[in-house]
Amino acid sequence: MKKADLGVALYLLTAIAMFIVTIPSGLLDVFLAINISISFTILFGCMFTKEVLDMSFYPTMLLFTTIFRIALNVSSTKLILGTGDPGNVVTTFGEFVGGGDLIIGTIVFIILILIQFMVINKGSERVAEVTARFTLDAMPGKQMAIDADLNTGAITDAEAKKRRDKIQQEASFFGSMDGAVKYVKGDAIAGLIITVVNIVGGIAMGVLRQGMDIGGALEKYTILTIGDGLVSQIPSLLISLATGILVTKGSKDADFSNVLIGQLFGIPKVLYIVGISMAVIGLVTPLNDIVFVGLGMAFVVAARMIESTIETANIEAEADMDEVAADEIRQPENVNSLLQVDPIELEFGYGIIPLADVNQGGDLLDRVVMIRRQVALELGMVVPIIRLRDNIQLNPNQYIIKIKGIQVSEGEILFDHYMAMNPGFVEEEIAGIPTFEPSFHLPAIWITEGQRERAESLGYTVVDPPSIIATHLTEVIRQHVAELLSRQDVQNLINNLKETNPALVEELIPKTLGIGEVQKVLQNLLREGISIRDLLTIFETLADYASTSRDTDILTEYARQSLKRAISSKYFPPREVTSVVTLDPAVEQEIMKSVKQTEQGAYLSLDPERTRAILKSVEAEIKKMENMGKNPIVITSPIVRIYFKRLTEEYYKDLIVVSYNEIGSDAELQSVGMITA
């Protein structure tokens, strides 16, 4: 057992023992002294702690000290009533603090009780209650602020977790304090009751047992009882004061004394006014002029000294700022901070700032949060933090999207306008400023707020500027999601899966495949828009086939076949006939003969003339499908699919290539063409 554990256990056991066993008066003196010292320790600890959570166990301290103090009251009561000798500490408090006078001691005791019960306890209880309520009410707002900072890249995941933990701890602390102050209030009431009982019991014991007259018994036992009350109520008063200090601290991380003195005596103008006022009062009234004029002069001198200190501090601060600026100029540039590249950045001109500023009603930050959520649900990947920043070099209404520091797309919006797009069946035109929708480069027009209702009634698709930016950003992320998946992201996905399927993960990684190989498989799936959310199925497939082949392209095809249900439902909706294009078997044979295997993987070495002929046929079939209003989908044999996709992806990125093994049995297909050469 640790020494601290032993000490706390001994403290509580001592309190419990005092309820049962009558202790000698000398030992009671020791325990009373310990109680007073602990009360001072708690008081000054609360004064000088810089953060309230540094005293997070304060409610427990209140409970322990209250029990110990009540146990001391019980022990002293036994000695007062039993022997009439409760020890040196109680006797001294009764005679010395009370002035040896029954009336003075009684009045002092009553004043202490009133101060503690009516002033400090009441105030602390109310402040603790209100603080707990407001802390709990503010929790959702604080959580949202943390999420916003996290999504904008202002803080890291570790810092966000630390802040969330701190919010939880504060809520728990102030909630506990709301109840813990009841201990102090109850202790004050108990002390008052014990005092009355001691006086009545002492008179009875003196008259009935010791043969004393009522006056002598009253004086003797009342003095002892008041001494006992004082020796217990003074530590109780100190702890009540400590409780009030802790719950009324305005700043949770400030140095109490410096802030208090600085706020009270930190303004020279105030001290000048107070000093002059005190001096005038001393001169024009019958009050002691030496005291009041002297105190007024002291305030004036203090004001002058503080004013001089402030001027010196301002000069030093300006000199320090100049020195820092000079050092910045003299020192070589620190390029380490420039090496950091954000995975995704959205930069915008100053005209778009209101859309991102929550204080101005902008909801772009909330939309960024929803984008990350949407991509996670659709593709099963946690998108890296999206950095939002303004750029004065851009046009006011322009924005650009960067992937790993390189601009990949841009757009421009018209503030206080809406973008209206004709879905293809609206014949009536509406007046506006012609433009192009940035995500899919479709023709559109900018319209005003007054035209919005009419445009919607005509059948136009009308969107606001934040939706335009959010949609554009979402499409860019979808296009580049594969390269955004880092090894660390894969490790995070593995860790999540390991919590529920540890046997599978231990079998696959690192015994069979490394993280880099798993990353390539997942990137291959994401590159063609296949969700990796069903990571369990993907990993089970890799575990089944990785022992026979470590070629990530082949493993990707096996994984796609295991995800047949998801792929088929995505491209071939049930109870619908889907038009597709097939690949000529002769072309498939030609492609397979051109595949070359190397240690780094397989690649296609097809004759350039044959490549052009195949791509020309692909282009013709794609145009035919588009004229029919259909998405171009090519069906190939499983062994050819990956190589045909690589052959066409540089020219037709949106071309969907599916193998026969990835089509569900309930899919209805209609071949409308064949790619040949």
PyMOL commands that set and color helices and strands:
alter all, ss='L'
color gray80, all
select helices_A, chain A and resi 3-20+25-48+52-55+58-82+88-97+102-152+157-208+214-248+256-265+268-284+289-330+335-339+350-356+358-360+364-379+449-458+465-484+487-500+502-508+515-527+535-545+552-562+564-571+585-593+608-627+638-649+660-662
alter helices_A, ss='H'
color red, helices_A
select strands_A, chain A and resi 344-348+386-390+398-403+406-412+418-421+433-437+442-447+461-463+577-583+595-598+601-604+633-636+656-659+668-675
alter strands_A, ss='S'
color yellow, strands_A
deselect
rebuild
show_as cartoon
